[in-house]
Amino acid sequence: MRGRRRTPAEPAAVWQTASVLLRYPDDALYSFTPELREVAARLPDASGRPFTRFLDHLAATPSAELAAAYVETFDHRKRGCLYLTYYAYGDTRKRGMALLRFQHAYRIAGFVFSAEEIADFLPAVLEFAALDRAGRTLLLEQRAGLELLRGYLAETASPWADVLDGVHAALPPLTERAREAALRLAASGPPEEEVGLPGYGPEAAALAAPSSTRGASL
């Protein structure tokens, strides 16, 4: 994604760092580890410590192993989807409309996507939130899906749960409305999962707990 660049400040620095950590773990990510550690050390502990734990895991895990875990976590599990509007709309026409709104917000802010990117991809949304207020609005609007993803990663003991915890710590407290929306999604799943498929299950109970508690495979 290309566009106007500004030096990120807290919590924008949290979202910018998480944007990098949630991308596919290729050689470039490994090469950025020293710089990412320096950034994490300057962040508030609630975000910096979980980011550092993830970076420790990154350093201790062969790149091929972590890459395979990434694909298994985010590409082979619907509950691990990194495309935020999927949680609320599934693969319905309404999701297409939601994506158009994302694209419009990026365009107005001066950002340009490459052909292979989709506007609701969480790392891209986090980068946008770090650089523009409109991105923060989009991130908060998708809070229910974000919390479901966080819960799923915690439930499966994924190393990326630490990254979502760091993001969560930099967001406003979860509102009752967002919690209720997350509970509804946890119970029913995305709209296309209406026949013969379960809802999200165990993380529903976690979402009912205080927002400071880590919540959440097909």
Buried (B, 14 or more C-beta within 10 A) or exposed (E): BEBEEEEBEEBBBBBBBBBBBBBEBEEEBEEBEEEBBEBBEEBBEBBBBBBBBBBBBBEEBEEEEBBEBBEBBBEEBBBBBBBBBBBBBBEBEEBEEBBEBBBEBBEEBEBEBEEEEBBBBBBBBBBBBBBBEBBBEBBBBBBBBBBBBBBBBBBBEBBBBBBBBBBBBBBEEBEEEBBEBBBBBBEBBBBBBEEEEEBBBEBBEBBBEEBEEBBBEE
